[in-house]
Amino acid sequence: MQAEISNTANIEICSRCIYDNSVPNISFDEGGVCNYCHMVDNLIAEYHTGKPEGENTIREIVSKIKKDGKDKQYDCIIGVSGGTDSSYMVWWAIQQGLRPLAVHYDNTWNTSIATENIRKVLGALKVDLYTHVIDNKEADDIFKAFFIASVPEIEASTDLALAETMYRAAAKYGIKYVLEGHSFMAEGISPLGKNYFDGKYISSIHKKYGKLPMKTYPLMTFWKFIKWTAFYRIKKIRPLWYIRYSKEEAKAFLEKEFGWQYYGGHHLENRMTSFFHGIYCPQKFHIDYRNNSLSASVRSGKITRDQAIEEYYNKPPYIEPELLGYFKKRLKLSDEDYERVMRDEPRYWYEFPTYKRRFERLRPFFFLLMKAHLVPHSFYMKYCFPVKTA
């Protein structure tokens, strides 16, 4: 599944990070540096990440949030998962004098560690929690539909549902700002190409392969997205794009301050996410998303490039004990059913109905929304430009 370090001679690897020529839509300059490294450099220059200018900008944004949220119960929304970044984001917001409402979408696959982390951090900081819990059978039916469809985005329904849940909570309480705990410095830039999702994609996969109606799942359609962004004008802010941030330091701080616990790896606070990263993508699609965070660590000087190559090519992803058995049991899959799907030819998003062409046609409109912080910069880059799919 993964190349030995001695076999990387036939792989073109970025001379700065560890992205190689298997990454979709990658290119290299004359010095062997990949286009994703240049994207990171451009974002650092634009947002002045970790520099006084970036700190000043986020302070101005915080002042605006406070002003717009005056006399309201809450002035911003923060999505929480029990993970490092979202937990730190809640603490950071409190330190800035903000009054956040934490929002959680429960896909019923959380680990007990993640649930306890949410309780510990929010309890200590006296932050209220708004949770949307999907019916567990409905959640499993959606996950199973994506698995049977043999597409990579088996957990996409969770990401979209959290976004929709945050918008709903913001609208309910008259909040105009959503703070997202995403750091391109710590997490890297997701490759553009074979991994994609939107509301139409989720509904089309579920319609073809699902068995239960979507009753409790908070689906974000195109027009709901337009409603939240263009009409309600709910802004998305990513403070970690402006400030100096170290995931390692954040982990140590959270452990010491709140008794927060680490869950074994990047994005592994949820069992479906663990299955996606540790088993499904590496074994079926030969995709190992650890290269995102490892490349980010190399770019920021946390580890050396040789250390990252050793980790990525010679050590398999962490897999929680009994995870595969749990996955099969939850989705009612026999060993034969599971193996059959894992052997099936992979399929990809461009083989199903999506909103992608619509986003591309409306690129000037979404550019304006991006400049107004109504959609994230990363959304504009990934959704609004054509990408090579071959």
PLY file of the C-alpha trace (Angstrom):
ply
format ascii 1.0
element vertex 390
property float x
property float y
property float z
element edge 389
property int vertex1
property int vertex2
end_header
0.00 0.00 0.00
2.77 2.44 0.90
6.16 2.81 -0.74
9.31 1.99 1.20
11.75 4.84 1.54
14.21 2.92 -0.65
11.60 2.90 -3.44
10.94 6.63 -3.51
13.54 7.11 -6.23
10.77 6.71 -8.81
8.51 9.19 -7.03
8.86 12.92 -7.58
8.64 14.49 -4.12
8.48 18.22 -3.46
11.90 19.50 -2.44
10.34 21.49 0.41
7.47 19.34 1.78
6.54 15.68 1.15
3.76 16.03 -1.43
4.60 13.78 -4.38
3.39 13.38 -7.94
0.48 11.17 -6.84
-1.22 14.27 -5.35
-3.98 15.58 -7.65
-3.24 18.74 -9.64
0.31 19.04 -8.34
3.07 20.82 -10.24
6.69 21.64 -9.44
8.76 24.73 -10.18
12.34 24.69 -11.44
13.55 24.16 -7.87
11.28 21.19 -7.31
8.93 23.07 -4.96
5.26 22.15 -5.38
2.41 24.54 -6.11
0.82 23.75 -2.71
3.86 25.13 -0.91
3.50 28.27 -3.00
-0.20 28.43 -2.04
0.80 28.38 1.62
3.36 31.13 1.02
0.71 33.25 -0.70
-1.73 32.76 2.20
0.95 33.72 4.73
1.68 36.87 2.72
-2.02 37.73 2.37
-3.02 37.10 6.00
0.33 38.09 7.57
0.11 34.88 9.56
1.87 35.10 12.91
3.10 38.64 12.24
2.10 41.93 13.91
-0.04 42.88 10.90
-1.99 39.63 11.19
-2.45 40.08 14.94
-3.69 43.64 14.37
-6.16 42.47 11.72
-7.70 39.81 13.94
-7.94 42.30 16.81
-9.92 44.61 14.53
-12.17 41.71 13.54
-12.73 40.81 17.20
-13.70 44.43 17.95
-16.22 44.32 15.12
-17.66 41.03 16.43
-18.08 42.56 19.89
-19.73 45.67 18.45
-22.15 43.73 16.25
-22.98 41.32 19.07
-23.64 43.97 21.70
-26.75 43.27 23.80
-27.04 39.76 22.37
-26.67 36.57 24.40
-23.81 35.40 22.18
-21.63 37.21 19.65
-20.11 34.31 17.73
-20.44 30.61 16.93
-17.64 28.06 17.29
-18.01 24.51 16.01
-16.56 21.98 18.47
-15.51 18.36 17.99
-13.40 17.66 21.06
-10.29 18.00 18.89
-7.28 20.23 19.42
-8.07 23.16 17.14
-11.73 23.67 18.04
-11.03 23.28 21.77
-8.24 25.84 21.58
-10.45 28.16 19.55
-13.05 28.28 22.34
-10.37 29.20 24.88
-8.88 31.80 22.52
-12.28 33.43 21.97
-12.86 33.73 25.71
-9.43 35.33 26.10
-10.43 37.95 23.53
-13.52 38.83 25.55
-15.92 37.20 23.12
-19.11 35.40 24.15
-19.20 32.25 21.98
-21.91 29.66 21.61
-20.31 26.26 20.98
-22.04 24.16 18.31
-21.68 20.43 17.80
-23.10 18.09 15.17
-23.30 14.61 16.66
-23.12 11.95 13.95
-23.29 9.33 16.77
-19.76 8.04 16.01
-17.90 10.19 18.56
-15.27 8.59 20.76
-15.80 8.89 24.52
-12.58 10.92 24.68
-13.99 13.52 22.31
-17.25 13.77 24.25
-15.35 14.22 27.52
-13.05 16.82 25.96
-16.05 18.91 24.93
-17.55 18.63 28.40
-14.30 19.53 30.18
-13.39 22.55 28.07
-16.88 24.07 27.82
-17.62 23.36 31.47
-14.46 25.05 32.69
-15.01 28.07 30.43
-18.77 28.23 31.13
-19.63 28.17 27.45
-23.08 26.99 26.36
-23.43 24.13 23.88
-25.92 23.83 21.01
-26.02 20.27 19.64
-27.84 18.67 16.74
-27.99 14.89 17.07
-28.93 12.91 13.97
-30.89 9.68 14.34
-28.19 7.02 14.52
-29.89 4.71 12.01
-30.21 7.58 9.56
-26.54 8.51 10.05
-25.47 4.94 9.43
-27.66 4.73 6.32
-25.94 7.79 4.82
-22.48 6.47 5.66
-23.34 3.06 4.21
-24.64 4.67 1.01
-21.28 6.37 0.45
-19.42 3.17 1.25
-21.49 1.13 -1.23
-21.04 3.89 -3.83
-17.25 3.32 -3.55
-16.48 7.05 -3.36
-13.81 8.50 -1.05
-15.97 11.05 0.79
-17.55 8.60 3.24
-17.58 11.19 6.03
-18.51 14.23 3.93
-22.03 14.24 5.35
-20.56 15.14 8.76
-18.57 18.13 7.52
-21.51 19.58 5.61
-23.94 18.92 8.46
-21.72 20.74 10.96
-21.61 23.77 8.66
-25.40 23.73 8.27
-25.90 23.27 12.03
-23.66 26.26 12.78
-25.60 28.41 10.31
-28.90 27.34 11.87
-27.68 28.16 15.37
-26.35 31.52 14.17
-29.70 32.37 12.56
-31.64 31.28 15.65
-29.68 33.56 17.97
-29.09 36.43 15.54
-25.33 35.81 15.42
-23.38 37.13 12.44
-20.01 35.42 12.94
-18.78 31.83 12.85
-15.22 31.23 14.06
-13.57 28.17 12.55
-10.58 26.47 14.17
-8.77 25.72 10.93
-5.06 26.39 10.46
-3.43 25.97 7.06
-0.09 26.27 8.88
-0.87 23.19 11.03
-3.11 21.20 8.68
-1.74 22.12 5.27
-3.63 22.65 2.04
-5.94 19.85 0.91
-5.14 18.80 -2.66
-7.60 19.96 -5.29
-9.16 17.25 -7.39
-10.60 13.88 -6.46
-12.02 14.78 -3.06
-15.09 17.03 -3.15
-18.56 17.29 -1.66
-21.63 19.51 -1.55
-25.31 19.10 -0.69
-26.33 17.84 -4.12
-23.58 15.24 -4.11
-24.67 13.94 -0.71
-28.34 13.80 -1.68
-27.60 12.12 -5.03
-25.46 9.39 -3.44
-28.05 8.83 -0.71
-30.93 8.76 -3.19
-29.22 6.05 -5.21
-27.81 3.88 -2.43
-29.59 4.82 0.81
-32.69 3.15 2.22
-34.00 5.53 4.91
-35.42 9.01 4.29
-33.40 12.03 5.42
-35.49 13.36 8.29
-33.04 14.45 10.97
-30.00 15.05 8.75
-29.38 18.82 8.29
-28.72 18.90 4.55
-27.31 22.13 3.17
-28.71 22.71 -0.32
-27.34 25.34 -2.68
-30.15 27.77 -1.87
-29.74 27.29 1.86
-26.06 28.12 1.42
-26.98 31.28 -0.49
-29.52 32.17 2.20
-26.97 31.89 5.02
-24.19 33.74 3.18
-25.80 36.32 0.89
-29.03 37.11 2.79
-28.30 36.39 6.46
-24.70 37.49 5.78
-23.20 35.18 8.37
-19.43 35.61 8.18
-16.86 32.88 8.58
-13.63 33.88 10.27
-10.54 31.73 10.72
-8.48 33.39 13.48
-5.70 30.80 13.22
-4.95 32.09 9.72
-3.84 35.37 11.32
-2.14 34.44 14.58
0.89 32.36 15.52
-0.41 28.89 16.30
1.26 25.62 17.23
-0.88 22.50 17.45
1.71 20.84 19.69
1.70 23.75 22.12
-2.10 23.87 22.02
-2.31 20.17 22.96
0.05 20.62 25.90
-1.87 23.68 27.09
-5.28 22.00 26.86
-4.02 18.93 28.71
-2.61 21.04 31.53
-5.45 23.57 31.76
-8.52 21.36 31.29
-7.47 17.73 31.62
-8.14 17.43 27.89
-6.96 14.17 26.31
-5.30 13.46 22.99
-7.08 10.85 20.86
-4.21 9.28 18.94
-3.88 11.23 15.69
-5.07 14.06 13.46
-8.89 13.98 13.09
-9.21 10.73 15.04
-11.65 12.03 17.65
-14.50 10.44 15.67
-14.60 6.74 14.72
-15.92 7.34 11.20
-13.14 9.86 10.63
-10.66 7.32 12.01
-11.96 4.69 9.58
-11.71 7.19 6.71
-8.10 8.18 7.48
-6.73 4.90 8.79
-8.40 2.22 6.69
-10.75 3.34 3.92
-8.69 5.88 1.97
-5.28 4.19 2.32
-6.52 0.69 1.50
-9.16 1.36 -1.17
-7.91 4.57 -2.81
-4.20 4.46 -1.90
-4.55 7.93 -0.42
-2.92 8.76 2.90
-3.98 12.19 4.13
-1.24 12.30 6.73
0.82 14.00 4.03
-1.24 17.17 4.66
-0.28 17.61 8.31
3.22 16.15 7.88
3.95 18.56 5.03
2.62 21.41 7.15
4.92 20.39 10.00
7.89 20.37 7.62
7.04 23.80 6.20
6.77 25.30 9.68
9.98 23.66 10.89
8.35 21.38 13.47
10.00 18.30 11.97
12.54 17.70 9.23
11.59 16.62 5.75
13.48 13.33 6.26
11.50 12.65 9.44
8.24 13.29 7.59
9.25 11.01 4.70
10.18 8.27 7.16
6.83 8.60 8.96
4.75 8.77 5.79
6.35 6.07 3.65
7.48 3.57 6.30
4.86 3.72 9.03
1.17 2.87 8.45
-1.61 5.16 9.72
-2.75 4.59 13.28
-5.80 2.32 13.52
-7.80 2.14 16.72
-8.12 -1.45 17.99
-11.44 -3.06 17.00
-12.26 -0.11 14.69
-12.94 -2.26 11.63
-15.21 -4.60 13.59
-17.11 -1.61 14.97
-17.54 -0.21 11.44
-18.92 -3.49 10.07
-21.26 -3.97 13.03
-22.68 -0.43 12.88
-23.34 -0.65 9.14
-24.53 -4.26 9.29
-21.92 -5.45 6.83
-20.83 -9.08 6.61
-17.16 -9.80 6.01
-18.05 -10.74 2.43
-20.02 -7.52 1.86
-17.16 -5.44 3.22
-14.49 -7.16 1.13
-16.62 -6.91 -2.01
-17.01 -3.14 -1.67
-13.32 -2.70 -0.86
-12.51 -4.58 -4.09
-15.00 -2.60 -6.20
-13.58 -0.10 -8.68
-13.25 3.32 -7.00
-15.65 6.01 -8.16
-15.41 9.78 -7.76
-17.56 12.84 -7.25
-17.56 13.89 -10.92
-19.50 10.73 -11.76
-22.50 12.00 -9.76
-24.66 15.17 -9.77
-23.09 18.07 -7.84
-23.22 21.88 -7.66
-19.62 22.19 -8.88
-20.35 23.66 -12.31
-22.76 26.13 -10.72
-20.11 27.31 -8.27
-17.69 27.76 -11.17
-20.19 29.77 -13.23
-20.84 32.01 -10.24
-17.16 32.54 -9.43
-17.31 36.38 -9.56
-20.22 36.31 -7.09
-18.36 34.02 -4.70
-15.24 36.15 -5.04
-17.22 39.04 -3.59
-18.54 36.81 -0.80
-15.00 35.65 -0.07
-13.71 39.22 0.16
-16.54 40.00 2.60
-15.60 36.95 4.75
-18.97 35.36 3.92
-17.28 32.26 2.50
-13.78 31.01 3.39
-10.88 31.66 1.05
-10.34 27.88 0.80
-13.94 27.41 -0.39
-13.37 29.90 -3.21
-10.13 28.20 -4.28
-11.53 24.66 -4.21
-15.14 25.08 -5.37
-15.06 27.92 -7.87
-12.32 26.86 -10.30
-12.24 23.89 -12.67
-9.93 21.08 -11.58
-8.36 18.20 -13.44
-10.15 14.98 -12.55
-8.15 12.49 -14.62
0 1
1 2
2 3
3 4
4 5
5 6
6 7
7 8
8 9
9 10
10 11
11 12
12 13
13 14
14 15
15 16
16 17
17 18
18 19
19 20
20 21
21 22
22 23
23 24
24 25
25 26
26 27
27 28
28 29
29 30
30 31
31 32
32 33
33 34
34 35
35 36
36 37
37 38
38 39
39 40
40 41
41 42
42 43
43 44
44 45
45 46
46 47
47 48
48 49
49 50
50 51
51 52
52 53
53 54
54 55
55 56
56 57
57 58
58 59
59 60
60 61
61 62
62 63
63 64
64 65
65 66
66 67
67 68
68 69
69 70
70 71
71 72
72 73
73 74
74 75
75 76
76 77
77 78
78 79
79 80
80 81
81 82
82 83
83 84
84 85
85 86
86 87
87 88
88 89
89 90
90 91
91 92
92 93
93 94
94 95
95 96
96 97
97 98
98 99
99 100
100 101
101 102
102 103
103 104
104 105
105 106
106 107
107 108
108 109
109 110
110 111
111 112
112 113
113 114
114 115
115 116
116 117
117 118
118 119
119 120
120 121
121 122
122 123
123 124
124 125
125 126
126 127
127 128
128 129
129 130
130 131
131 132
132 133
133 134
134 135
135 136
136 137
137 138
138 139
139 140
140 141
141 142
142 143
143 144
144 145
145 146
146 147
147 148
148 149
149 150
150 151
151 152
152 153
153 154
154 155
155 156
156 157
157 158
158 159
159 160
160 161
161 162
162 163
163 164
164 165
165 166
166 167
167 168
168 169
169 170
170 171
171 172
172 173
173 174
174 175
175 176
176 177
177 178
178 179
179 180
180 181
181 182
182 183
183 184
184 185
185 186
186 187
187 188
188 189
189 190
190 191
191 192
192 193
193 194
194 195
195 196
196 197
197 198
198 199
199 200
200 201
201 202
202 203
203 204
204 205
205 206
206 207
207 208
208 209
209 210
210 211
211 212
212 213
213 214
214 215
215 216
216 217
217 218
218 219
219 220
220 221
221 222
222 223
223 224
224 225
225 226
226 227
227 228
228 229
229 230
230 231
231 232
232 233
233 234
234 235
235 236
236 237
237 238
238 239
239 240
240 241
241 242
242 243
243 244
244 245
245 246
246 247
247 248
248 249
249 250
250 251
251 252
252 253
253 254
254 255
255 256
256 257
257 258
258 259
259 260
260 261
261 262
262 263
263 264
264 265
265 266
266 267
267 268
268 269
269 270
270 271
271 272
272 273
273 274
274 275
275 276
276 277
277 278
278 279
279 280
280 281
281 282
282 283
283 284
284 285
285 286
286 287
287 288
288 289
289 290
290 291
291 292
292 293
293 294
294 295
295 296
296 297
297 298
298 299
299 300
300 301
301 302
302 303
303 304
304 305
305 306
306 307
307 308
308 309
309 310
310 311
311 312
312 313
313 314
314 315
315 316
316 317
317 318
318 319
319 320
320 321
321 322
322 323
323 324
324 325
325 326
326 327
327 328
328 329
329 330
330 331
331 332
332 333
333 334
334 335
335 336
336 337
337 338
338 339
339 340
340 341
341 342
342 343
343 344
344 345
345 346
346 347
347 348
348 349
349 350
350 351
351 352
352 353
353 354
354 355
355 356
356 357
357 358
358 359
359 360
360 361
361 362
362 363
363 364
364 365
365 366
366 367
367 368
368 369
369 370
370 371
371 372
372 373
373 374
374 375
375 376
376 377
377 378
378 379
379 380
380 381
381 382
382 383
383 384
384 385
385 386
386 387
387 388
388 389
